[in-house]
């Protein structure tokens, strides 16, 4: 019988919401990392994320909970908890219960930061404090770049499989219709991974028109980076500029929530705008082309590779550091399903 055990959820920073989707005083239930959570924004504007269930009698704070100042009040008996998980008041009790009167957290509070117009939480199965930071990306904090446009998908796959897709060079020809295999330089630096690719694109003139003679070209560059398993970004430059931040968040061991967030310089000519929009549409299309494969493939921990496959083993060695129990080591796993 085929082994269908799953790779575990790797630790790291993960996007749980766009900033614009959580207003002051708003409460939302979340389900990521195979856990129930509650997200709220205090009246002062800070985003907070806690485990969902009240330690009193187990009500879900995300369904009917209310923000009161800097706290969230349980919908069942109005116990109030800070964004750090500390019980601040029991409105009908003459004396606070001893287990909450010591000022220590009684609900787990996820380390939470807000950067890049997104809300991020740190997940670690052993609740270890963050080992690195969310990378702040200047394009998403600059008035010189447009308002973001977004794409989102939820589908069956493991996060390692979706991340590995970027270094699987050959599939770009056979799945996405590229004319050749992209080649580039890849560097692994601690918790980050960087790659640089160069290709040719038709020259664009100042009036926004393209060279149609087939003789004038300009170098086009793609720089792509990963910061842990949950944050990636790509900068397209040379002929035109476009920026994309990708976030992949595990809902559980078998399902992921993928977001692509795009922005462009406000100052572009017509030709650059056309090419930029074409790239955005193509990147989104590639996800649709990959999804049927992701959802039905099996994970091969020891694949039979050839010299044209790209740096898959190097990627897996880098990615394995995000498994708290060491299960990312290919030597310790048998073939398992990815979906």
Backbone bond lengths (Angstrom), bond angles and torsions (degrees), N, CA, C in turn:
res aa  C-N    CA-C-N  psi(-1)  N-CA   C-N-CA  omega(-1)  CA-C   N-CA-C  phi
1 X - - - 1.472 - - 1.518 109.33 -
2 X 1.318 116.22 139.08 1.465 120.80 -177.00 1.525 110.53 -71.09
3 X 1.329 115.31 135.58 1.459 121.40 176.56 1.526 109.04 -75.99
4 X 1.358 117.33 121.56 1.452 120.97 -178.84 1.521 111.79 -112.65
5 X 1.347 117.63 21.24 1.464 120.63 177.24 1.521 110.03 -62.88
6 X 1.329 115.63 153.33 1.451 121.29 -174.92 1.526 111.98 -104.79
7 X 1.320 114.89 150.40 1.455 119.06 163.54 1.527 108.17 -63.38
8 X 1.320 118.22 145.91 1.465 119.39 178.74 1.525 111.27 -73.79
9 X 1.311 116.16 175.12 1.451 121.71 176.66 1.526 108.51 -81.79
10 X 1.321 118.98 123.30 1.470 120.58 -179.55 1.521 111.14 -74.61
11 X 1.330 115.27 154.44 1.459 118.71 178.23 1.528 110.31 -81.31
12 X 1.336 115.13 158.08 1.463 120.21 178.20 1.518 111.05 155.98
13 X 1.327 114.77 -176.33 1.460 122.55 174.71 1.518 108.54 -89.17
14 X 1.341 116.06 133.56 1.457 120.98 -177.96 1.528 110.20 -133.53
15 X 1.322 114.58 140.43 1.460 120.86 176.13 1.531 109.25 -76.11
16 X 1.341 116.77 128.55 1.461 120.78 177.45 1.524 112.38 -113.19
17 X 1.346 117.51 -9.02 1.465 120.29 178.84 1.515 109.08 -170.70
18 X 1.315 116.32 152.64 1.453 120.32 163.71 1.525 108.25 -75.81
19 X 1.320 116.98 145.32 1.470 120.40 -178.82 1.519 111.49 -58.52
20 X 1.316 117.06 -39.19 1.463 120.93 -176.00 1.523 112.86 -66.04
21 X 1.334 116.98 -15.59 1.460 120.76 -176.51 1.527 113.14 -92.39
22 X 1.319 117.86 6.14 1.468 120.94 177.89 1.523 108.35 -134.61
23 X 1.325 115.72 108.73 1.454 121.58 -177.72 1.534 110.91 -93.22
24 X 1.340 117.99 158.46 1.471 119.91 176.83 1.535 110.88 -54.64
25 X 1.332 115.43 132.95 1.455 121.23 -178.91 1.513 114.59 84.78
26 X 1.330 118.02 -1.84 1.468 120.82 -176.96 1.520 110.86 -90.53
27 X 1.334 115.70 144.07 1.465 123.82 179.13 1.519 108.40 -123.31
28 X 1.342 117.52 134.56 1.459 120.93 178.65 1.527 110.63 -138.36
29 X 1.326 117.08 137.58 1.465 119.44 171.22 1.523 109.98 -76.57
30 X 1.326 116.31 147.72 1.458 122.39 176.46 1.523 108.94 -130.96
31 X 1.318 115.80 151.57 1.456 120.34 168.74 1.522 108.44 -136.07
32 X 1.317 115.08 104.73 1.454 123.22 174.28 1.527 108.11 -138.46
33 X 1.342 116.04 160.54 1.471 122.25 176.52 1.535 111.16 59.17
34 X 1.346 116.44 26.61 1.464 122.52 -177.18 1.528 111.16 60.05
35 X 1.337 115.98 33.19 1.451 122.06 -178.97 1.527 109.90 -133.28
36 X 1.334 114.75 150.61 1.455 120.82 172.26 1.531 108.42 -91.09
37 X 1.333 116.19 130.83 1.459 121.21 -177.93 1.523 109.33 -136.19
38 X 1.327 115.22 166.87 1.451 121.13 174.28 1.526 108.28 -128.76
39 X 1.322 115.74 135.79 1.460 122.16 177.68 1.525 107.60 -117.78
40 X 1.330 116.60 136.58 1.462 119.61 176.25 1.517 109.41 -147.43
41 X 1.324 114.57 156.47 1.456 120.52 175.43 1.521 107.98 -113.88
42 X 1.324 116.32 123.35 1.451 120.87 -177.43 1.524 110.60 -67.54
43 X 1.332 115.50 167.61 1.460 118.87 179.35 1.531 111.59 -64.19
44 X 1.340 117.05 -25.41 1.461 120.56 175.99 1.529 112.04 -79.69
45 X 1.353 117.51 -9.55 1.458 120.75 174.04 1.511 116.26 104.81
46 X 1.331 119.09 5.13 1.464 121.00 -179.14 1.526 110.64 -86.59
47 X 1.334 115.98 135.76 1.460 121.69 175.76 1.523 109.16 -85.89
48 X 1.338 116.00 134.21 1.453 122.62 -178.98 1.524 109.20 -132.50
49 X 1.338 116.44 147.92 1.463 121.54 177.59 1.526 108.37 -135.74
50 X 1.337 115.72 127.67 1.460 122.98 179.56 1.521 109.82 -126.62
51 X 1.349 116.18 160.64 1.454 118.50 163.14 1.517 108.15 -57.94
52 X 1.323 116.81 150.34 1.460 120.05 -164.36 1.521 115.29 -78.16
53 X 1.347 118.00 -29.36 1.456 118.41 -162.76 1.522 112.78 -96.64
54 X 1.322 115.39 132.18 1.463 122.68 178.57 1.528 109.67 -64.54
55 X 1.343 119.36 134.46 1.467 121.26 179.70 1.526 113.43 -72.95
56 X 1.320 116.96 -6.92 1.459 121.20 179.97 1.529 110.27 -74.47
57 X 1.320 116.95 -75.42 1.464 120.58 179.57 1.523 112.26 -131.33
58 X 1.342 116.18 20.48 1.455 120.40 165.71 1.509 117.86 85.37
59 X 1.310 119.03 14.33 1.464 119.46 177.65 1.524 110.63 -65.41
60 X 1.319 115.86 149.15 1.471 121.96 177.29 1.520 107.85 -83.75
61 X 1.335 116.92 116.47 1.462 121.22 -176.02 1.524 112.74 -67.13
62 X 1.331 116.57 -20.69 1.456 119.79 -178.24 1.510 114.27 -81.18
63 X 1.323 117.68 -9.33 1.462 121.29 179.99 1.525 108.46 -115.74
64 X 1.309 115.43 89.49 1.449 121.33 178.90 1.509 114.94 100.48
65 X 1.346 117.95 -6.45 1.453 120.24 176.16 1.525 111.04 -64.90
66 X 1.327 116.55 151.98 1.470 120.82 -177.45 1.521 110.34 -129.48
67 X 1.334 115.41 141.74 1.458 121.19 175.20 1.522 108.63 -78.23
68 X 1.321 115.47 129.58 1.468 121.76 174.29 1.526 106.73 -126.65
69 X 1.312 116.25 98.86 1.458 120.40 -175.92 1.511 110.82 67.08
70 X 1.331 116.46 -115.08 1.469 121.51 -179.92 1.523 112.12 -101.82
71 X 1.334 117.11 6.77 1.462 121.88 -175.99 1.519 110.78 -115.29
72 X 1.338 115.09 169.77 1.458 121.38 170.27 1.520 107.63 -117.61
73 X 1.336 116.39 134.22 1.459 122.28 -178.92 1.521 109.98 -101.70
74 X 1.328 116.02 132.98 1.458 121.98 179.76 1.522 109.95 -65.50
75 X 1.339 117.92 138.99 1.465 119.85 -179.21 1.526 113.33 -72.56
76 X 1.332 118.18 -12.30 1.463 121.67 -173.34 1.541 111.28 -88.47
77 X 1.347 116.44 -53.56 1.466 120.00 -176.72 1.528 112.93 -133.13
78 X 1.356 116.73 11.72 1.467 122.97 173.25 1.523 114.55 66.63
79 X 1.331 117.89 19.59 1.463 118.38 170.01 1.528 107.50 -60.84
80 X 1.321 116.89 140.31 1.457 120.87 -177.86 1.530 111.10 -110.47
81 X 1.342 114.64 138.97 1.456 121.42 -178.36 1.527 108.92 -129.09
82 X 1.319 115.11 139.98 1.458 119.96 176.28 1.524 110.01 -77.13
83 X 1.313 115.88 171.56 1.457 120.43 176.47 1.507 113.59 -67.45
84 X 1.336 117.05 -9.30 1.464 122.08 175.37 1.527 111.51 -97.46
85 X 1.337 117.36 4.86 1.459 121.36 176.69 1.516 114.85 84.11
86 X 1.331 117.58 13.48 1.467 121.66 -179.68 1.530 109.09 -91.52
87 X 1.341 117.18 133.24 1.453 120.86 175.47 1.529 108.39 -73.55
88 X 1.327 116.87 118.77 1.464 121.39 -175.62 1.525 112.80 -96.04
89 X 1.339 116.42 -29.53 1.465 118.13 178.65 1.521 110.43 -160.39
90 X 1.340 114.37 146.37 1.469 123.33 168.39 1.525 104.46 -118.65
91 X 1.322 118.84 103.28 1.465 120.76 -164.17 1.523 115.70 -62.91
92 X 1.322 118.26 -23.76 1.456 119.90 -176.16 1.529 113.25 -108.19
93 X 1.355 117.90 5.62 1.462 120.93 -176.65 1.524 110.77 -95.64
94 X 1.325 116.42 134.27 1.463 120.64 174.75 1.521 110.52 -70.26
95 X 1.338 116.20 -33.44 1.460 122.41 178.27 1.520 108.90 -134.77
96 X 1.319 116.47 136.90 1.462 120.76 178.14 1.524 109.46 -65.84
97 X 1.346 118.47 138.42 1.461 120.15 175.50 1.528 110.68 -56.57
98 X 1.345 117.47 140.28 1.470 120.02 -175.76 1.528 114.00 -54.50
99 X 1.325 117.76 -34.26 1.463 120.03 -176.35 1.526 112.71 -70.01
100 X 1.319 117.83 -16.45 1.463 119.74 179.03 1.520 112.11 -116.99
101 X 1.333 116.62 -6.60 1.471 120.04 -175.48 1.521 112.84 -80.26
102 X 1.331 117.56 -8.48 1.472 120.29 -175.69 1.523 113.32 -85.81
103 X 1.329 117.13 -1.53 1.456 120.41 178.61 1.507 114.83 79.02
104 X 1.329 117.20 6.87 1.458 120.41 178.37 1.529 109.96 -91.73
105 X 1.326 117.53 152.96 1.470 119.50 -180.00 1.528 111.10 -60.90
106 X 1.315 115.73 138.97 1.461 121.12 173.81 1.532 111.24 -117.67
107 X 1.323 117.15 -1.85 1.458 123.74 170.09 1.523 106.71 -128.71
108 X 1.320 117.13 138.39 1.467 119.20 179.93 1.521 109.99 -68.87
109 X 1.317 116.46 127.75 1.463 123.29 176.87 1.528 108.47 -104.98
110 X 1.319 116.77 122.01 1.465 120.80 178.81 1.521 109.73 -75.57
111 X 1.331 118.04 131.06 1.467 118.41 170.99 1.526 109.11 -52.79
112 X 1.325 116.24 127.42 1.464 121.72 -171.63 1.523 109.86 -132.93
113 X 1.334 116.28 133.00 1.462 121.17 174.35 1.520 108.38 -134.45
114 X 1.320 115.05 158.60 1.452 120.97 178.22 1.520 108.23 -122.67
115 X 1.332 115.64 111.31 1.456 122.65 178.89 1.520 108.40 -144.55
116 X 1.317 116.15 155.17 1.466 121.33 173.55 1.524 111.94 59.13
117 X 1.348 116.06 35.10 1.460 122.33 179.75 1.523 112.14 60.60
118 X 1.332 115.67 27.82 1.458 121.55 -177.35 1.521 110.12 -139.87
119 X 1.333 115.37 156.78 1.456 122.81 176.27 1.517 108.05 -105.52
120 X 1.334 115.58 125.47 1.457 122.39 -175.13 1.524 110.10 -117.69
121 X 1.336 116.09 141.24 1.458 120.37 171.23 1.525 108.67 -122.94
122 X 1.320 114.19 149.76 1.462 121.68 175.89 1.520 108.36 -92.24
123 X 1.338 115.18 123.27 1.465 120.59 175.52 1.520 109.54 -111.17
124 X 1.309 115.99 130.94 1.454 122.85 169.62 1.521 107.21 -145.35
125 X 1.337 119.10 129.14 1.468 120.39 -175.24 1.522 113.44 -60.30
126 X 1.341 116.65 -22.90 1.467 120.37 178.93 1.529 111.67 -103.29
127 X 1.309 116.20 11.24 1.473 123.49 178.14 1.531 112.18 56.11
128 X 1.339 115.08 37.10 1.459 121.34 174.44 1.531 108.72 -76.08
129 X 1.324 116.14 144.33 1.466 121.32 -179.33 1.530 110.53 -62.40
130 X 1.332 118.00 157.43 1.477 120.89 -177.37 1.521 113.34 -53.84
131 X 1.325 114.59 137.89 1.464 122.57 -179.77 1.524 111.99 -99.61
132 X 1.323 117.91 -10.72 1.464 122.72 175.42 1.519 106.99 -156.67
133 X 1.318 118.01 176.20 1.456 122.29 -174.54 1.529 111.20 -111.10
134 X 1.326 115.71 159.25 1.460 120.70 169.01 1.523 108.11 -67.05
135 X 1.314 116.42 134.24 1.461 120.75 178.76 1.531 109.74 -78.06
136 X 1.319 116.72 125.60 1.465 120.25 175.95 1.521 109.05 -84.96
137 X 1.330 116.20 129.76 1.462 122.76 -172.78 1.516 109.28 -112.95
138 X 1.337 116.74 118.71 1.461 120.58 -166.52 1.528 113.02 -64.47
139 X 1.336 117.58 -29.22 1.467 119.26 -179.06 1.533 111.47 -61.91
140 X 1.334 116.84 -29.12 1.462 120.73 -178.25 1.528 112.33 -90.22
141 X 1.336 116.17 7.10 1.466 121.38 177.78 1.531 110.82 -129.89
142 X 1.324 117.22 17.53 1.463 120.98 -172.86 1.521 111.51 -116.17
143 X 1.315 116.28 137.69 1.464 121.70 175.62 1.527 111.88 -73.25
144 X 1.335 117.62 -10.52 1.459 121.13 179.96 1.522 112.43 -83.98
145 X 1.337 116.53 -4.25 1.461 121.18 -178.81 1.525 109.19 -115.48
146 X 1.332 115.79 153.40 1.462 121.77 -173.19 1.527 111.72 -71.51
147 X 1.334 115.30 166.20 1.455 120.83 169.41 1.529 108.70 -59.40
148 X 1.315 115.94 148.18 1.462 119.71 -174.55 1.528 111.44 -72.40
149 X 1.330 114.81 150.07 1.465 122.36 165.83 1.523 106.91 -118.33
150 X 1.315 117.02 146.86 1.460 119.46 -170.94 1.523 111.73 -133.09
151 X 1.333 114.70 152.49 1.461 124.12 170.64 1.527 106.50 -129.90
152 X 1.340 116.72 144.48 1.459 120.35 179.76 1.525 110.01 -139.51
153 X 1.334 115.38 143.72 1.460 122.06 176.27 1.527 108.85 -141.77
154 X 1.319 115.79 146.06 1.462 122.25 169.83 1.523 106.72 -124.65
155 X 1.327 117.34 127.71 1.455 120.08 -176.16 1.525 110.03 -156.20
156 X 1.315 115.32 168.14 1.461 122.31 -177.86 1.524 109.94 -84.21
157 X 1.316 115.69 115.15 1.457 122.03 174.06 1.520 107.67 -175.65
158 X 1.304 116.06 166.58 1.460 120.59 172.21 1.522 108.47 -98.45
159 X 1.317 116.96 145.80 1.454 121.29 -173.59 1.530 112.48 -59.74
160 X 1.330 118.22 -31.91 1.468 119.10 179.08 1.524 110.88 -65.38
161 X 1.323 116.84 -36.50 1.452 120.33 -179.25 1.531 111.03 -65.75
162 X 1.329 117.46 -42.23 1.466 119.22 -180.00 1.524 110.61 -67.94
163 X 1.328 116.86 -37.63 1.461 119.95 -179.64 1.523 111.57 -68.80
164 X 1.320 116.39 -36.65 1.464 120.92 -178.27 1.521 112.02 -65.23
165 X 1.309 116.08 -21.88 1.459 121.51 -177.37 1.525 112.42 -55.65
166 X 1.343 116.58 -36.00 1.453 120.03 -176.41 1.515 114.79 -67.27
167 X 1.328 117.19 -25.90 1.471 119.01 179.44 1.523 112.42 -100.01
168 X 1.319 117.03 -0.61 1.465 121.76 175.54 1.526 107.64 -83.91
169 X 1.329 115.95 81.74 1.460 121.33 -168.47 1.523 113.45 -61.63
170 X 1.330 117.75 -41.05 1.458 120.59 -170.58 1.522 112.61 -67.57
171 X 1.319 118.33 -30.34 1.465 119.14 -176.24 1.528 111.74 -64.52
172 X 1.348 118.11 -19.42 1.456 119.55 178.83 1.530 111.51 -63.42
173 X 1.331 117.38 -27.83 1.457 120.48 175.78 1.526 111.14 -76.87
174 X 1.330 117.00 -47.10 1.459 120.54 -167.31 1.529 113.50 -90.11
175 X 1.328 117.44 -20.48 1.464 120.48 177.20 1.522 111.04 -102.22
176 X 1.343 116.32 -41.11 1.465 120.07 -171.80 1.527 114.08 -105.84
177 X 1.340 117.46 -2.85 1.460 120.07 173.80 1.507 115.52 79.80
178 X 1.347 118.88 17.06 1.464 120.17 175.73 1.520 110.28 -62.58
179 X 1.326 115.89 151.21 1.464 120.37 -178.89 1.520 112.79 -76.02
180 X 1.331 116.11 -24.60 1.463 118.94 179.01 1.518 108.76 -150.15
181 X 1.314 115.58 177.31 1.460 121.91 -179.24 1.521 108.62 -86.80
182 X 1.330 118.90 122.38 1.464 119.43 179.07 1.519 110.98 -65.29
183 X 1.329 115.31 140.46 1.462 120.73 -179.64 1.520 108.38 -123.45
184 X 1.307 115.15 143.56 1.451 118.42 -178.86 1.513 112.27 -164.53
185 X 1.325 114.42 176.96 1.451 121.84 178.38 1.527 108.77 -98.71
186 X 1.333 117.24 133.46 1.458 122.51 -178.43 1.516 108.90 -121.71
187 X 1.341 115.74 135.13 1.463 121.32 177.17 1.524 108.75 -129.89
188 X 1.325 115.16 138.89 1.455 121.88 174.26 1.525 107.87 -112.26
189 X 1.335 114.79 121.76 1.463 120.45 -176.53 1.519 109.35 -131.65
190 X 1.329 117.00 93.04 1.457 120.64 179.61 1.518 111.27 62.55
191 X 1.324 116.53 -123.98 1.453 121.07 -178.69 1.527 112.26 -83.42
192 X 1.337 117.93 1.90 1.460 120.76 -178.51 1.522 111.53 -116.23
193 X 1.333 113.15 156.31 1.463 121.85 177.60 1.516 107.61 -135.68
194 X 1.346 117.37 135.20 1.465 121.47 -177.02 1.528 109.51 -132.42
195 X 1.331 115.78 144.18 1.464 120.95 176.65 1.529 108.98 -140.96
196 X 1.331 115.65 145.67 1.460 122.49 -178.76 1.520 108.79 -128.99
197 X 1.352 116.66 125.81 1.453 122.17 -178.50 1.529 109.35 -124.65
198 X 1.337 115.96 145.23 1.464 122.35 178.50 1.521 108.68 -126.76
199 X 1.333 115.85 134.32 1.466 120.29 175.09 1.531 108.06 -141.83
200 X 1.319 117.35 -178.12 1.459 122.57 -179.75 1.524 109.67 -111.79
201 X 1.331 116.31 141.70 1.463 122.05 176.65 1.519 108.46 -137.54
202 X 1.347 118.19 152.76 1.470 120.29 179.77 1.528 111.50 -59.96
203 X 1.333 115.63 142.86 1.463 120.84 176.82 1.526 110.56 -61.20
204 X 1.347 115.99 140.56 1.460 121.90 173.30 1.522 107.46 -111.98
205 X 1.338 115.92 129.07 1.459 120.47 -178.80 1.536 110.19 -88.65
206 X 1.341 115.64 169.61 1.465 120.71 -174.78 1.521 112.81 -61.84
207 X 1.335 117.49 -26.78 1.470 119.74 179.18 1.521 112.62 -82.63
208 X 1.345 116.87 2.23 1.458 120.65 177.58 1.507 114.42 91.90
209 X 1.334 119.32 -1.70 1.458 121.41 179.82 1.529 109.79 -86.24
210 X 1.341 115.10 160.65 1.457 122.83 -178.87 1.529 110.23 -101.73
211 X 1.321 115.11 154.58 1.461 119.55 169.85 1.521 108.83 -70.70
212 X 1.299 117.06 126.13 1.471 120.92 -179.52 1.521 112.26 -108.60
213 X 1.322 117.14 4.25 1.471 119.54 -177.96 1.519 111.75 -83.58
214 X 1.336 116.11 -15.94 1.458 118.96 -176.64 1.505 113.35 76.02
215 X 1.331 117.25 14.72 1.460 120.20 -177.19 1.526 113.09 -115.57
216 X 1.336 117.78 -19.55 1.464 120.63 -177.07 1.525 109.94 -108.03
217 X 1.321 114.47 120.38 1.460 120.00 -178.76 1.522 109.51 -131.56
218 X 1.316 114.29 160.66 1.455 120.80 174.10 1.523 108.13 -134.09
219 X 1.331 116.03 147.37 1.464 119.39 176.74 1.521 109.92 -63.63
220 X 1.327 115.50 135.27 1.454 122.75 175.14 1.526 107.36 -116.81
221 X 1.324 116.36 135.51 1.463 120.43 -172.23 1.523 110.64 -119.27
222 X 1.315 115.01 143.12 1.455 122.12 171.59 1.521 107.68 -127.96
223 X 1.324 116.12 117.95 1.456 122.12 174.68 1.521 108.15 -112.88
224 X 1.311 116.49 121.82 1.455 121.61 -176.21 1.522 109.40 -125.44
225 X 1.322 116.18 139.75 1.465 121.67 -176.06 1.524 110.02 -139.02
226 X 1.319 114.81 154.23 1.463 122.26 172.99 1.512 108.65 -128.90
227 X 1.323 115.35 141.70 1.455 122.48 176.69 1.519 106.75 -125.11
228 X 1.350 115.81 94.58 1.446 118.43 -169.49 1.512 110.70 70.40
229 X 1.321 118.24 -171.69 1.468 120.59 -177.54 1.520 114.30 -80.91
230 X 1.352 118.97 -15.87 1.449 120.18 -168.85 1.505 116.66 -104.92
231 X 1.338 118.78 -9.68 1.461 121.30 -177.01 1.520 110.18 -128.93
232 X 1.329 116.64 123.21 1.461 122.01 174.42 1.525 108.45 -131.54
233 X 1.314 116.44 159.60 1.464 119.95 173.40 1.513 109.69 -151.75
234 X 1.345 114.46 152.94 1.459 121.83 -179.33 1.516 109.22 -134.51
235 X 1.329 114.75 135.17 1.465 121.22 175.17 1.526 108.63 -117.45
236 X 1.327 115.76 118.04 1.458 123.01 174.51 1.523 106.96 -96.47
237 X 1.324 118.03 127.02 1.465 120.25 -177.08 1.524 109.65 -149.11
238 X 1.331 114.55 174.39 1.465 120.82 -178.83 1.506 110.12 110.84
239 X 1.323 117.24 -85.08 1.452 122.04 179.11 1.532 110.29 -80.00
240 X 1.299 117.03 -35.39 1.459 123.84 178.94 1.524 106.88 -152.27
241 X 1.322 116.95 172.33 1.458 120.82 179.10 1.525 110.18 -124.40
242 X 1.315 115.01 135.43 1.462 122.76 172.75 1.524 106.79 -148.61
243 X 1.318 114.93 145.63 1.462 119.74 -179.70 1.526 108.76 -126.64
244 X 1.341 115.74 138.79 1.458 120.74 176.65 1.517 109.60 -134.42
245 X 1.327 117.20 131.27 1.461 121.42 166.64 1.521 107.89 -106.44
246 X 1.317 115.90 127.87 1.456 121.07 176.12 1.515 109.79 -107.81
247 X 1.317 116.69 135.28 1.457 120.82 175.98 1.521 108.20 -126.01
248 X 1.332 115.94 132.77 1.460 121.73 177.18 1.523 107.24 -122.36
249 X 1.327 117.19 122.81 1.454 121.82 -176.57 1.524 109.05 -124.40
250 X 1.335 118.53 122.41 1.466 119.33 178.60 1.528 111.27 -69.86
251 X 1.318 116.36 127.85 1.463 120.74 170.22 1.522 108.87 -80.43
252 X 1.306 115.75 -40.02 1.466 123.12 170.27 1.523 106.14 -155.92
253 X 1.318 117.60 -166.58 1.470 120.10 -176.80 1.520 112.85 -70.19
254 X 1.333 117.43 -13.87 1.461 120.83 -175.34 1.527 113.88 -115.29
255 X 1.333 117.60 -4.79 1.461 120.47 -171.19 1.516 110.12 -138.91
256 X 1.337 116.54 139.48 1.464 121.27 179.61 1.521 110.66 -128.12
257 X 1.322 114.73 156.17 1.467 123.38 174.07 1.528 106.31 -115.42
258 X 1.319 116.04 114.76 1.462 122.73 -176.29 1.521 109.39 -107.62
259 X 1.347 116.13 131.99 1.463 121.87 175.83 1.531 108.84 -125.33
260 X 1.322 116.89 136.80 1.454 123.18 169.28 1.526 107.25 -115.23
261 X 1.326 116.91 128.06 1.458 122.86 -177.35 1.528 107.69 -121.66
262 X 1.327 117.14 117.97 1.459 122.19 -174.15 1.524 111.10 -111.73
263 X 1.332 115.39 148.09 1.459 122.14 168.50 1.518 108.27 -149.87
264 X 1.343 116.25 157.69 1.462 122.21 -177.34 1.520 108.98 -137.11
265 X 1.331 117.93 158.65 1.469 119.06 173.33 1.526 109.92 -61.46
266 X 1.327 116.46 143.36 1.460 119.57 177.15 1.522 111.82 -69.06
267 X 1.340 116.42 -27.13 1.472 120.78 -178.59 1.521 109.62 -98.81
268 X 1.324 116.87 96.77 1.463 122.03 174.51 1.521 108.11 -140.24
269 X 1.347 116.54 148.44 1.459 118.76 174.50 1.531 109.33 -82.65
270 X 1.314 115.88 175.08 1.463 120.43 -173.49 1.522 112.52 -61.03
271 X 1.327 116.28 -41.98 1.460 119.45 179.92 1.518 112.25 -64.45
272 X 1.321 116.74 -41.39 1.464 120.02 177.80 1.524 111.56 -64.23
273 X 1.327 115.26 -38.90 1.474 119.43 178.10 1.527 110.36 -63.07
274 X 1.329 116.75 -42.49 1.471 120.69 179.46 1.524 110.42 -61.03
275 X 1.344 116.56 -47.02 1.459 119.89 -177.99 1.527 111.39 -67.47
276 X 1.327 116.15 -38.47 1.452 119.58 179.52 1.524 111.22 -63.07
277 X 1.330 116.70 -45.96 1.460 119.90 179.43 1.530 111.16 -65.15
278 X 1.319 116.66 -34.53 1.465 119.63 178.00 1.527 110.78 -64.69
279 X 1.336 116.20 -39.77 1.464 119.44 178.18 1.522 110.69 -64.75
280 X 1.333 116.68 -44.11 1.467 120.07 179.80 1.528 110.57 -59.09
281 X 1.322 116.52 -45.95 1.458 120.06 -179.64 1.528 110.91 -64.73
282 X 1.332 116.69 -36.90 1.452 120.28 -179.35 1.528 111.65 -69.35
283 X 1.328 116.87 -40.69 1.461 120.17 178.29 1.526 110.16 -61.90
284 X 1.329 116.95 -43.51 1.466 120.28 178.34 1.529 111.02 -65.19
285 X 1.328 117.10 -39.00 1.461 120.84 178.35 1.528 110.99 -62.17
286 X 1.326 116.97 -38.76 1.457 119.92 -178.55 1.525 112.06 -61.13
287 X 1.336 117.42 -34.35 1.463 119.37 175.90 1.528 110.13 -62.29
288 X 1.341 116.57 -44.34 1.461 119.75 179.14 1.529 111.22 -61.74
289 X 1.329 116.54 -34.45 1.463 119.69 178.71 1.521 112.21 -72.68
290 X 1.336 116.89 -33.37 1.462 121.23 -178.96 1.525 113.47 -78.73
291 X 1.317 117.61 -30.08 1.461 120.55 -170.69 1.531 114.31 -57.51
292 X 1.336 120.72 -44.08 1.468 118.39 179.26 1.527 112.82 -61.40
293 X 1.337 116.69 -31.41 1.460 119.64 178.16 1.522 110.09 -73.61
294 X 1.331 117.04 -47.85 1.472 120.36 178.08 1.525 111.31 -55.08
295 X 1.319 116.72 -42.97 1.461 119.90 -171.95 1.526 113.18 -73.17
296 X 1.328 117.68 -18.34 1.463 119.61 -174.11 1.532 114.12 -121.95
297 X 1.329 117.92 -0.74 1.465 119.32 -177.59 1.530 110.76 -83.28
298 X 1.331 115.85 167.02 1.459 122.10 170.26 1.518 108.69 -109.12
299 X 1.316 115.56 152.98 1.454 120.68 178.17 1.521 109.10 -87.45
300 X 1.334 116.61 126.53 1.465 122.87 177.28 1.526 108.39 -104.91
301 X 1.329 119.20 104.15 1.462 119.78 -179.81 1.520 113.35 -67.77
302 X 1.324 117.14 -24.70 1.469 121.04 177.87 1.529 108.35 -129.70
303 X 1.339 116.53 72.02 1.467 120.03 -175.04 1.527 111.54 -71.59
304 X 1.316 115.40 155.22 1.465 121.28 171.93 1.523 106.53 -85.97
305 X 1.323 117.42 109.43 1.461 122.54 -175.36 1.519 110.96 -110.02
306 X 1.336 115.67 158.34 1.457 120.72 173.37 1.521 109.23 -121.95
307 X 1.340 117.02 176.88 1.464 120.70 -171.47 1.526 113.34 -70.77
308 X 1.323 118.53 -10.28 1.456 120.15 179.81 1.519 114.80 -100.27
309 X 1.315 117.24 6.21 1.464 120.20 -171.55 1.522 114.86 -81.77
310 X 1.300 118.50 -13.65 1.459 119.10 -176.34 1.524 111.45 91.80
311 X 1.329 116.92 173.01 1.475 121.60 -171.45 1.526 113.00 -81.51
312 X 1.336 116.58 58.44 1.459 120.43 -176.46 1.522 111.46 -67.94
313 X 1.331 117.78 -43.96 1.470 119.38 -179.61 1.524 112.10 -64.96
314 X 1.335 116.37 -38.37 1.467 119.11 177.86 1.528 110.32 -64.29
315 X 1.338 115.87 -39.88 1.457 119.31 177.92 1.518 110.66 -62.50
316 X 1.325 117.38 -44.38 1.467 120.08 -177.70 1.526 111.61 -65.14
317 X 1.302 116.74 -36.25 1.468 119.51 177.27 1.525 109.80 -63.81
318 X 1.344 116.95 -42.71 1.477 120.49 178.02 1.522 110.58 -64.58
319 X 1.321 117.57 -44.98 1.462 121.57 -175.75 1.523 112.09 -67.18
320 X 1.327 117.61 -30.16 1.471 121.05 -174.81 1.525 112.66 -61.71
321 X 1.344 118.27 -20.05 1.462 119.97 -178.90 1.530 112.35 -67.85
322 X 1.335 117.50 -14.17 1.462 120.39 -177.24 1.526 113.09 -92.07
323 X 1.327 117.51 4.89 1.464 121.07 174.57 1.522 108.82 -96.56
324 X 1.319 116.21 117.67 1.465 120.90 -173.91 1.517 112.49 -64.25
325 X 1.346 116.75 -30.22 1.469 119.36 -176.61 1.521 113.08 -99.15
326 X 1.330 116.87 8.67 1.456 120.04 178.99 1.509 114.09 77.03
327 X 1.333 118.43 8.77 1.463 120.50 -175.12 1.517 112.82 -72.47
328 X 1.322 117.78 -8.32 1.451 119.81 177.67 1.513 113.87 -74.25
329 X 1.323 117.73 -10.10 1.460 121.15 179.42 1.517 109.86 -67.85
330 X 1.322 116.49 121.65 1.465 119.74 -174.60 1.518 112.43 -63.25
331 X 1.335 117.57 -26.04 1.453 120.13 -178.60 1.520 111.94 -69.26
332 X 1.353 117.77 -19.22 1.461 120.00 -173.35 1.521 112.61 -99.08
333 X 1.360 118.74 1.83 1.447 120.38 -174.30 1.523 110.85 -120.58
334 X 1.315 114.23 148.34 1.453 121.14 169.24 1.519 108.46 -96.70
335 X 1.326 117.29 170.69 1.460 119.94 178.91 1.514 109.68 -58.55
336 X 1.304 116.26 129.08 1.468 120.94 -178.27 1.512 109.07 -134.34
337 X 1.303 114.80 155.28 1.460 120.11 178.82 1.511 110.55 -73.24
338 X 1.309 115.79 145.44 1.468 120.98 177.64 1.513 111.58 -96.25
339 X 1.289 117.54 -7.18 1.462 118.96 -178.80 1.510 109.87 -143.17
